[in-house]
Amino acid sequence: MKQKTEEAFNRLEKQRHKLQSFYKEFSGEQLKFKPDPGSWSMVQVLRHLVTAESQSLKLMKRKISRADELASVNVQARGRALLLKIALALPLKFKAPKIAEVQEEAPDFEKLLNEWTQVRNDFHALLSETGDENYAKTVYQHPRAGYLTLKQAIEFMEDHIRHHQKQIERIRGDKNFPAS
């Protein structure tokens, strides 16, 4: 279980590096462009992703610190993880949970990249410090899908980024998107 979780984390890291490289191709004006007043800019999407992972990590640290209270993974957790995966793959919009809403109009791009790196370093440290017995326990509570294991949480983060990559492409494809 631990090895498969590490492999999932490594995939998640590759995905982050690829997205960061993609973002670096754009100017500040392009990163801050909003197709309409009610939508997010590319940098706000990034702010959301970093906030969601940061808040998730805090929750997982708290849960793992009380490992004796954690439930083992069961069929329901596996079913919830599958439903979450399917929902994020569909071309649907979801309202961000309050804890991961974006408040900043123009987040600082470089600070966001540094923050994301720190979150991932802390996440990797958590994986390294977590005892083998806790890899089969539900340590992450998704706001809509309920309790998931570490591996399922990582897979959700992969799907979450993929979901928002579609949004980023829509922003970039807008007819008013600034030229570089």
N, C-alpha and C positions, 0 to 999 in steps of 0.2 A: 504493500500500500504506500509506504513512504517513497519508494523508488518511482512509482507511477505519478505521485504527487510532485516530486522533483522534476520529472520529465514534463509535466504539465506547466510547472513554473517556468522552465526553460523555454517552452513554446511561447508563453506569455511575455517573457523578456524579449524574445526575437520580435514579437509583434510590436512591442513598445518601441524598440530601436527602429524598426521599419517605419512606424508612424511618425516618430520624431524626425527621421530623415526626410520624410515626405513634407512635414510642416516647415522644415528649414528652407524649402524651395520657394516659399512665399514671402512677400514683403509685409511689413507691419500693417500697411493699409489693407492688403488682401486678407490678412489674418483677422482683422477687425471688421471686415465687411459683413453686413447683415442684409439678407435678401429682403426683409421687411422688418418693421419695428418690433413685431411680436416674436421674432425668431432669434436664435443664437448665431453668433459669429463662429468662425473656426476656432478662435482662441477661447471662446466661452465653452465650446464643446470640450476642448482639452481641459479647461478648468473643472468642468463637470466630471470628467473621467478621473482626474487626479483626486478630487474631493471624494468621489464615491469609493475609490480604493483606499484612501486615507481613513475614512470613517469605517470602512469594512475591516481594515487592519486593527483599528482600536477595539472594535467589537470582538474580533477573534482573540486578541490578546487577553481581554477581560474574561472571555469564556474559557480559554485554555488555563488561565490562572485558577479557575475553579473546576478543574478537569473531573473531579470526583462527582460532580453534578451533571455531567454531560451524558446525553443519551447516545447509544450506539446507532449507527446507520441502519435504516430499515427500508422496507419496500416503499413506504410513503415518501421518504426523503428522495429515493431514486426516482420515483414518479414525478415529484415536484421539480427535480432538477431537469428531467426530460421536458416537462411542460414549459419550463422557463426557457430552455434552449429553443424549443419550437416557437414560442412567442417572440423571442428576439430575432429569429430568422424571418419572420413575417414582415411585410412592409407596413407595419403599424406604428403609430406614434404613441408614446406613453408619457405621462406627466412624471417628471423627476420627483422622487420622494423629497420631502422637505429638507432632510438632512443632506441631500446632494444637489439642491438648487443652486443656481449661479446668481450671486448677488452683484459681482463686479461687472461693470460695463466693458472695461478694457483691461483684462488681467495682463500682467507682465509676463511675456512669453518665456524669457530666459529663467525667471524665477520659478515658473511652472515646471520647466524641464528639470531644474535642480530639485524641486520638491518631489516630483515623480520619481527621480532617481533615489532620493532618500526613502520614500515610501517603499519602493521595491527592495532596497537594501535592508530595511527593517523587516519586510515581509520574509525575505530569504533567511534572515537571522531567526525569525520566529519558527520557520520550518526546521531549521537546524537544531533549535533548542527544544522542539516539541518531541515528547516521548512517542515511541512507536505505537503504544496503545491508544494514543489520541487521534491517530490518523483515520480510524474507523468510527470516530464519534462526530456528532453534529455540532460543529464549533462556530458556524456562521449562520446568522439569521437574516435571510433576504427579506426586505420589506413586504414582498407579495408572495414569494414562494415558500417562506418558512425556513426551517433548519436544514442546513447542508453540511457536508464534510469539507475539509480543507481542499481536497481535489475538486469537488463540485464547485466550491467557491472560486477556485482558479479558473475552471472551465466557464463559469458564469462571466468572469471578468474578460475572458477571451471573446465570448459571445457579445458581451456588452460593448467592447471596443468595435467589433465587427458591425454591430447594429449602428453605432455612431459614425462609422466610416461611410455608410450610405448617406447619412445626413451631411457629412463633410463634402461628399461628391455632389450632392444637390446644391450646396452653397457655392462650390467651385463652378458648377455648371450654370449658375444663374446668369441671365443675359446682361445683368448690370455688374457682374464681377469685375473688379478693376484689373486693367492690364498691368503686367509687371513692370 
